[in-house]
Each structure stands twice: as C-alpha cells, then as structure tokens.
Amino acid sequence: MKYRILIFCISILFGCKKDNLIEMPLTSGGQEKNTWQKLDKYWNIDLNIENSFVNDNILYLISDGALIAIDSNNNLVNYTPILYKLSPAFYYKPTYNEKYVVQVNSDKRSIFVFEFKNPQINKRILIDPNYPIDAFGQLSSNNKLIIGLNTNKTILLSFKNNENEISYTVDTIQTNSKSSRIYSTGENHFITAIDQWTTKYNNNASTFESIGNFRISNSITINDTIYATLFWTRSSGDGLIFSTDNGATWTHLISNIRLDYYYLHKLQNDMLFSFYRSIFRLRFDFTKGTYTFSQINNKGLLENLNQEEVNSIVKLGDKVFASTSKGLYFAYYESIK
C-alpha cells in the first residue's frame, strides 16, 4: 500500500494536469430529469437550510428553527420546531453524528444539543459566559466536540444520554493562540489558528500536536482517506492534501489551485466542491496520477439568484439533494454522474 502511494505521489508531481479546469464550460441536458428542481410544496417561503443528512432512508434538514424529515419519494415525514433558532449572522453550521445534532445559539456562548429522532430530548449548554464561541468542530462518534472560544482557550465537550436526559462534561484545554478554524473527521480534530499552522488534538494526552506547515481550510473522509483543502499558506502552496494514517502524515495531492472557499461534500466515492451556486466534481485517475476538476450539471440550481450558497449535498435513493440558503433542490443521480 505504501509503495502504491509513493508511486502515485511521484506521478502527481510529474503528471498532474495543471490546466485551470475550474472554468470548464457546463454541459447539461434540457429535459426535466436532467435539471435540478426546487422542492417547496410543503412551505411557502425560501427556507435557509443550514445542513442535511440521511439516516435510515430518511432525509433530515436543519433549517431556521426546525428539523424537517423527508422520505425518498419527496414526502414530508415530520416537521419539528426546535427550541433555539440559529442566528442568521452566525455562520458555523450544526453538526451531527449517529444520534445527536448540535447547533450554536445566537448568543454565541451556548450550544443546543438534541436527538434528531427524539427532539424533545435536548439540552442547552452554556460553554463560557465571558467569551463567545469562535470555532466549532464536528461531533465525533463517541460524542466528543472541540469548540474554540474567542480567547486563548479551547473547550472539549463530552456528553451522553442518561435515562432520556443528556448529561455532559466540559473540559478546558489551554492553547497559545485564538482558534479560528476547527475541522473534524471521525475521531480527529484539526485546529488552524490565524497566526499558527494546523495542529491535531491528541485525545489521550489532551494536547495539540503540529501536523505540518500548512493551514487546513476544509476536510472530508472518503474510504478511510482524509482529504483537506488549504487556504493561503505562503510556503506550502494552496491546493489539496491527503492522509492515509488518520492525519499523522500528509501528502500534497494538488498544488496551485485556490480551493479554500469551497465547501466539501462526499457523494458516494466522489468528492464534490460547492462555491455559491456552482458544484464541481473532483476525480482522480490513480493509475496515471492525473485529476479532473469539472462542473457538474447545475441547470435549475439557484438560477438567477445572487451569491446564495449550497450548504450540503446528500444522496437518497435515486436522487441527490442540495440544501441551500434559499431552499431544497433535487436532481436525479444519473443526470449528474
């Protein structure tokens, strides 16, 4: 395996296409099945959908103050108001694992945790009365969460369900600088501060360890490989890096492409990037060490709207759903493959 990775990395250095494929022209069919369609028959307003995920063949949407469940036939299963509404000005998204959803409240000093199948089981947790939440990771499978405050302090939150009541512990981890970005994949937590390189949180030692001279902008895991985009790094270059050992070591996969403002989404074994209204697919030819970065069919998706964002992309049945700041869109998977 290591030998194949080495050969692949060498081929990347010498064989990758350096053309600016981000500006490839869009080609799409004009038939209805080849067009994104807006799903809004259950509400008469443009919902700001912050996040979405699929569990047990149900699509869950987290919108302004509500948890919405839809089945694979686009039927509304449930619409449940949640107690604390996200402030539109607060851009950190709710996160989820197999059981819980976490959101940052509008006061920026507390979070709200609830079970997405039983929203009545919930808890408002005050993180710190003195400093606002500045960075927010993803909830790991063992219900641990890293939260950065707007001071030299990082919070490790652990919680569990105890007789239909959520209990929690809050531990403070001292850091040398203010956290600005936190990205989590599985059990890994990567913290990137404005004035220092990326570090990885060591759960066993409760410390942060440097993982390289680059700043992670976004991350995603596909088939046990972590991919991360970089933002302006000065010495190491923008682009995409990957790790096959849970973030201990990293290899540059693509250099000299600005990917830092893109959201990353996993769709099957593809990596999708979204930037406002446009969605791109990144694919690798591992035998040749080349890649293509091309726009998928975006016809009908947020057309004629200005600067609206695609927040999450998921697959349910034969459809792909895009949650946006102006509502829910869907397309047939075959039309964007």
C-alpha positions as a printed Julia matrix, in Angstrom:
337×3 Matrix{Float64}:
   0.0    0.0     0.0
   2.77   2.43    0.92
   4.55   1.57   -2.33
   1.44   2.4    -4.36
   1.03   5.69   -2.52
   4.68   6.58   -3.22
   4.31   5.81   -6.92
   1.08   7.8    -7.0
   2.65  10.82   -5.3
   5.57  10.8    -7.74
   3.19  10.61  -10.66
   1.21  13.52   -9.21
   4.35  15.65   -9.2
   5.18  14.91  -12.81
   1.89  14.0   -14.45
  -0.91  16.13  -13.0
  -2.78  18.4   -15.33
  -2.15  21.98  -14.28
  -4.81  23.49  -16.52
  -7.41  25.65  -14.83
 -10.23  23.16  -15.14
 -12.42  25.12  -12.75
 -13.59  27.21  -15.69
 -14.6   24.28  -17.9
 -17.88  25.02  -19.71
 -21.03  23.44  -18.33
 -22.81  20.88  -20.47
 -26.23  19.6   -19.44
 -29.42  18.3   -20.96
 -32.59  20.29  -21.18
 -35.04  17.56  -20.13
 -36.71  17.7   -16.74
 -34.85  14.68  -15.39
 -31.55  16.35  -16.21
 -32.45  19.52  -14.34
 -32.31  20.47  -10.67
 -35.81  21.08   -9.3
 -36.85  23.03   -6.24
 -38.83  21.15   -3.61
 -41.04  23.7    -1.87
 -44.55  22.22   -1.93
 -44.6   21.91    1.87
 -43.72  25.5     2.68
 -44.35  28.86    1.03
 -41.09  30.58    1.92
 -37.46  30.16    0.9
 -36.05  28.12    3.78
 -32.47  28.74    4.82
 -31.36  25.1     5.21
 -28.13  25.03    7.2
 -27.38  21.32    6.93
 -28.8   17.96    5.82
 -28.04  14.28    6.36
 -29.54  10.87    5.6
 -30.31   8.29    8.28
 -32.41   5.11    7.89
 -33.51   6.17    4.39
 -34.87   9.5     5.64
 -33.52  12.91    4.66
 -33.2   15.27    7.63
 -33.0   19.02    7.04
 -31.93  21.55    9.65
 -33.49  24.9     8.79
 -34.21  28.1    10.67
 -35.73  26.77   13.87
 -36.99  23.42   12.56
 -35.93  19.84   11.91
 -37.59  18.51    8.74
 -37.75  14.84    7.66
 -38.48  13.8     4.05
 -38.56  10.31    2.52
 -37.09   9.16   -0.8
 -40.34   9.94   -2.63
 -40.19  13.61   -1.55
 -42.96  13.1     1.01
 -42.85  15.12    4.21
 -42.46  12.74    7.17
 -42.09  15.22   10.02
 -41.65  18.93   10.69
 -40.49  19.56   14.25
 -39.79  23.03   15.65
 -36.6   23.13   17.7
 -36.19  25.3    20.75
 -33.28  27.5    19.79
 -33.11  29.25   16.45
 -29.76  29.85   14.75
 -28.77  33.44   14.28
 -28.52  34.13   10.53
 -25.33  36.1    11.18
 -23.6   33.13   12.78
 -22.08  31.05   10.03
 -20.98  27.91   11.9
 -23.23  25.04   10.88
 -24.94  22.45   13.06
 -23.17  19.1    13.11
 -24.39  15.6    13.76
 -23.34  12.01   14.32
 -25.46   8.86   14.5
 -27.61  10.22   17.32
 -27.26  13.92   18.11
 -27.42  17.28   16.4
 -25.54  20.27   17.82
 -26.14  23.91   16.98
 -24.58  27.16   18.19
 -27.15  29.52   19.69
 -27.47  33.15   18.7
 -25.84  34.33   21.93
 -22.62  32.59   20.75
 -21.96  31.5    24.32
 -24.15  28.4    24.44
 -24.99  25.4    22.27
 -28.16  23.35   21.88
 -27.96  19.53   21.64
 -30.87  17.28   20.7
 -31.58  13.78   19.44
 -32.75  14.08   15.86
 -35.17  11.15   16.25
 -36.44  12.46   19.6
 -36.01  16.27   19.58
 -37.78  16.51   22.93
 -34.62  15.02   24.46
 -32.42  18.11   24.41
 -30.11  20.28   26.43
 -28.93  23.88   26.29
 -25.29  24.02   27.44
 -23.56  27.23   28.47
 -19.96  26.99   27.27
 -18.46  30.17   28.76
 -20.25  33.32   29.96
 -17.24  35.55   29.28
 -16.07  34.63   25.76
 -18.1   33.91   22.59
 -17.73  30.74   20.55
 -15.29  31.43   17.72
 -14.81  27.99   16.15
 -16.83  24.79   16.03
 -15.8   21.25   15.09
 -17.84  18.17   14.24
 -19.29  15.77   16.75
 -17.3   12.53   16.81
 -18.85   9.08   17.01
 -18.02   8.91   20.72
 -19.87  12.2    21.33
 -16.88  14.49   21.8
 -16.75  18.0    20.42
 -13.99  20.61   20.15
 -15.11  24.24   20.5
 -12.81  27.24   20.19
 -13.52  30.46   22.1
 -12.54  33.98   21.14
  -9.66  33.85   23.58
  -6.7   31.56   24.3
  -8.98  28.74   25.33
 -10.39  25.63   23.64
 -13.24  23.55   25.07
 -13.6   19.75   24.88
 -17.24  18.83   25.37
 -18.33  15.23   26.05
 -21.94  14.21   26.56
 -24.17  11.14   26.71
 -27.78  10.11   27.13
 -28.63   9.1    30.69
 -32.21   7.84   31.14
 -33.58  10.05   28.35
 -31.67  13.06   29.65
 -28.49  14.45   28.11
 -25.62  14.78   30.56
 -22.29  16.41   29.72
 -18.83  17.39   30.91
 -16.85  20.46   29.85
 -13.05  20.41   29.93
 -10.84  23.42   29.19
  -7.73  22.96   27.06
  -5.27  25.85   27.08
  -3.88  26.94   23.71
  -1.29  29.51   22.7
  -3.5   31.47   20.33
  -7.1   32.08   19.4
  -8.69  29.29   17.39
 -10.08  30.41   14.05
 -10.99  27.15   12.29
 -11.73  23.65   13.58
 -12.36  20.7    11.27
 -13.11  17.19   12.42
 -13.12  13.88   10.57
 -14.09  10.81   12.55
 -12.18  10.95   15.82
  -9.68  13.52   14.52
  -9.84  17.22   15.39
  -7.68  19.65   13.42
  -7.31  23.21   14.68
  -5.99  26.0    12.47
  -5.35  29.41   14.01
  -4.74  32.65   12.14
  -1.21  33.06   13.49
  -0.02  29.42   13.5
  -0.06  26.24   11.41
  -2.55  23.4    11.81
  -2.39  21.18   14.88
  -4.13  17.92   15.73
  -5.78  17.31   19.08
  -4.37  14.27   20.93
  -7.28  12.71   22.84
  -5.01  10.62   25.04
  -2.69  13.42   26.15
  -5.18  16.31   25.88
  -2.66  18.31   23.88
  -2.28  19.8    20.41
   0.47  18.49   18.14
   1.75  20.17   14.98
   1.0   18.17   11.82
   2.79  20.28    9.2
   3.44  23.7     7.76
   0.04  24.25    6.19
  -3.35  25.59    7.17
  -6.38  23.36    6.69
  -9.42  25.12    5.27
 -11.84  22.18    4.98
 -11.68  18.39    5.26
 -13.56  15.23    4.33
 -13.03  11.45    4.67
 -13.57   9.03    1.77
 -12.7    5.33    2.09
 -10.54   5.92    5.21
  -8.51   8.65    3.45
  -8.71  12.19    4.81
  -8.64  14.95    2.18
  -8.13  18.57    3.2
  -8.12  21.83    1.28
  -5.65  24.56    2.19
  -6.03  28.29    2.35
  -3.3   30.78    1.63
  -0.28  29.02    3.07
   2.66  31.12    1.82
   5.34  28.43    1.97
   3.48  25.24    1.05
   1.04  26.41   -1.62
  -2.71  26.18   -1.94
  -4.47  23.03   -3.11
  -5.43  19.64   -1.7
  -3.57  17.31    0.67
  -4.42  13.79    1.85
  -3.6   11.44    4.72
  -3.96   7.66    4.94
  -2.89   7.4     8.62
  -5.6    9.42   10.4
  -3.83  12.71    9.97
  -0.37  11.78   11.28
   1.33  12.48    7.94
   0.14  14.32    4.84
   0.98  14.42    1.15
   0.26  17.16   -1.36
  -2.15  15.9    -3.99
  -2.9   19.07   -5.96
  -0.99  22.35   -5.79
  -1.56  25.89   -7.01
  -5.38  25.79   -7.09
  -7.43  28.0    -4.79
  -9.88  25.66   -3.06
 -10.14  27.39    0.3
 -13.55  28.99   -0.23
 -15.22  25.77   -1.36
 -17.38  23.52    0.81
 -16.5   19.82    0.56
 -19.19  17.15    0.18
 -18.99  13.36   -0.09
 -21.24  11.78   -2.68
 -20.71   8.01   -2.98
 -16.96   7.81   -3.67
 -16.83  11.23   -5.33
 -15.68  14.46   -3.79
 -17.89  17.44   -4.62
 -16.96  21.08   -4.13
 -19.56  23.82   -3.93
 -18.97  27.54   -4.22
 -22.12  29.64   -4.01
 -24.37  28.29   -6.79
 -21.84  26.11   -8.61
 -20.93  22.5    -7.86
 -17.78  20.78   -9.12
 -16.66  17.16   -9.04
 -13.06  16.12   -8.42
 -11.96  12.73   -9.76
  -8.57  11.04   -9.81
  -7.03   8.57  -12.2
  -4.8    6.77   -9.72
  -3.06   4.74  -12.42
  -1.9    7.85  -14.28
  -1.62  10.29  -11.41
  -3.96  12.78  -13.09
  -7.13  14.5   -12.0
 -10.12  16.32  -13.47
 -11.97  19.13  -11.77
 -15.13  19.79  -13.74
 -18.51  21.39  -13.22
 -21.5   19.08  -12.88
 -24.97  19.75  -14.22
 -26.11  22.88  -12.37
 -29.08  23.72  -14.58
 -32.02  24.83  -12.48
 -29.99  25.15   -9.27
 -30.44  28.62   -7.79
 -30.69  30.19  -11.22
 -30.86  33.99  -11.31
 -30.08  34.25   -7.61
 -27.08  36.21   -6.43
 -24.45  34.89   -4.03
 -26.56  32.12   -2.48
 -24.78  29.09   -1.05
 -25.09  25.33   -1.37
 -24.61  24.22    2.24
 -24.79  20.41    1.91
 -25.26  17.7    -0.72
 -26.53  14.18    0.06
 -27.89  11.19   -1.85
 -31.17   9.43   -1.04
 -32.45   6.68   -3.34
 -32.07   7.73   -6.96
 -31.91  11.45   -6.11
 -29.28  13.92   -4.97
 -30.47  16.72   -2.67
 -28.76  20.11   -2.36
 -29.62  22.15    0.72
 -29.17  25.86    0.14
 -29.73  29.21    1.78
 -32.83  29.56   -0.43
 -34.41  26.12   -0.05
 -34.09  22.46   -1.06
 -33.24  21.29   -4.59
 -33.02  17.79   -6.02
 -31.74  16.11   -9.19
 -31.63  12.52  -10.32
 -28.28  10.9    -9.55
 -27.9    9.53  -13.07
 -28.06  13.04  -14.52
 -25.03  14.3   -12.59
 -22.82  11.18  -12.64
